[in-house]
Amino acid sequence: MDKHGDPCLLFAFPLSCLVQLKEKNTPNRWGLVQGVCRTLLDDKTSEVFQEACSIFFLHCHNKPYCLFHPGTFQQKLQSHKLPDHLRLAIIASAVRYSSRSQWRDRKQKTIDSYAACSWELVMSLAGLGQDDISVIQTLTLLAIIDATAGRQRAAWVKVGMAVRISQDLRMMLEPDSRLPYAERDERRNLFWSVYLLDRFICCSFHRPPAINDADCLLNLPTHHHPLTLKGLLSEQLEDPTLQPGVFATTVAFSSVLGEIARYMMREDSLGLFDPQYTAFQYKLERLNEMTERNAGSDLHSMASTHLVLSRCLYHLSFCILKHPFLLGSLTSRMNHEESTKWMRDARHTCFAHACSLAQVLIDAQAAGSMPVPSFYSYSILVAETVHALHLYGNDPSASQQSLRYLDNAFQYLDRISEFWDQANMIATVLRFFRNRCPRYSNIFLRENPPMEDLTPTDLTVLRAIVDYWVMMDPNNPIAELTSVNIDCFPQFSPAGQEPREETESVRLHPDMPRRTNENMEGEFVDPQLLETLSIQPSPDAKGDPLWDWDDDSIPKA
């Protein structure tokens, strides 16, 4: 028995049964689900479920997804009106942040097991036959769990279902004015939270969002006058005093980020002097001005989750818009005389925003906030690939800055790896990329990047590091390359220090078989094997927690 009481209560009792639900051919699956639900309603488990709710509201609610109105949630909890599929999804989400000793070595297995049980309930007639929004709340929580565990298709299905059900309930429109204010507020925040999740997972090649901006006629979650997403992004909006609120600007930034990702990750974009490319920068700067007005000058405002995320999205958008690889791919299809100076200016801008993005997370931690959601891992990866390129550039000052930010990034990823298994994987990817950057810097930091010098393996690596969907997969192509020890540059030294000897890169050919030989150097991988591999859940979390995230002082939900 630990400080939380009987260890055989809710978190432990049904686990052996839940694990069986993950097996496709488990007999009497529905009987197992019903047994778990009976456990949830048992008086002995209510205290522990309260604990799970407290952990959830402390670490998940409004960070950044706002799926519940706290007052409404509390009323449903006390009156036993929370459906079982939602209760299981909340437990699955809360386990990640629990410091209970019995979960330190099996958190992911526990999360996946409760999530599987919740999904079984949703897929039953009882789960889908309800007209309330609880199914959308459950699907959103389960989609987050799947996405961060590398189960892309499962997450994609759940996001799609959440979107379609929300559309069926007409949540993209203003809620009925006859509904209580708390219910209208909950529906509004829930829809825009689903929108955020949809935009985040679509920072990827050839992955269009499920929600169309033109269909979003619902007002944003502002605290002053009503304002739609279209209105906030409109060029005709010229109110210099407008303060729409950080949640609203977060939604707007995610919209622009989605547009930028789709533009930069397709092959028919014009770039350079394309009016659409210029419009992206204008939108970002306008939104940033609004964010600054919302934030004020108080450093402690950095503890606001949505303010941190808004600033992160602002800088990430510029990092993608002007990323050396994406820009190099775009300009390689052009032969404009002015592209050289434009590329040089774009590299400087990208580097500045990469530094600012890294500094946002440093400042947030200094203000007492630990940005944990998995999207930050992707954001810091994109920024640090820019720093890794400049680590080997000809500017000693930029090289030293890059080294410092890279060190901070590895420390940050190590700290959040207690909660997100993929943080360790992101760190491995970043090290792999950094070690290849003597070669990449020599390509992308030139006046006119020779894109033709990139091998198929290079292109696979470079596409992967800017693709959120690929990076959430523990079996991503870079993990495959790392597993066969394809790393031409195991050591690194910043600019201004004595250069080390580099091995020669071997070009790949489409018909080259995958093979490795400890006596041979270079790259020997069939490019066809470098596609995203089969989806597997992330490994169990290991090690002691760095913080006691759910001590006795946690207020009840």
Protein Blocks (a to p, Z undefined) as FASTA:
>chain_A
ZZkbpfklmklmmmmmmmmmmpmklghklmmmmmmmmmmmpmklmmmmmmmmmmmmmmmg
opabcfbcfklmmmmmmnopacfklmmmmmmmmmmmpcbfklmmmmmmmmmmmmmmmmmm
mmpmklmmpcbfklmmmmmmmmmmmmmnopaklmmmmmmmmmmmmmmnopmbccdfkbcf
klmmmmmmmmmmmmmmmmmmmncghiacfbdfklmmbccddfbbccdfklmmpmklccfk
bcgbjklmmmmmmmmmmmmmmmmmcckbggjmlmklmmmmmmmmmmmmmmmmmnomafkl
mmpmklmmmmmmmmmmmmmmmgfklmmmmmmmpccfklmmmmmmmmmmmmmmmmmmmmmm
mmmmmnopacfbfklmmmmmmmmmmmmmmmmmmblklmmmmmmmmmmmmmmmmmmmmmmm
klmmmmmmmmmmmmmmmmmmmmmmpmbdcfklpcfklmmmmmmmmmmklmmpmkbfklmm
mmnopafblbccdehiacddddddddddfklccdddfkbgcjdddfklmpccdddddddd
edjdfbdfbbfklccZZ
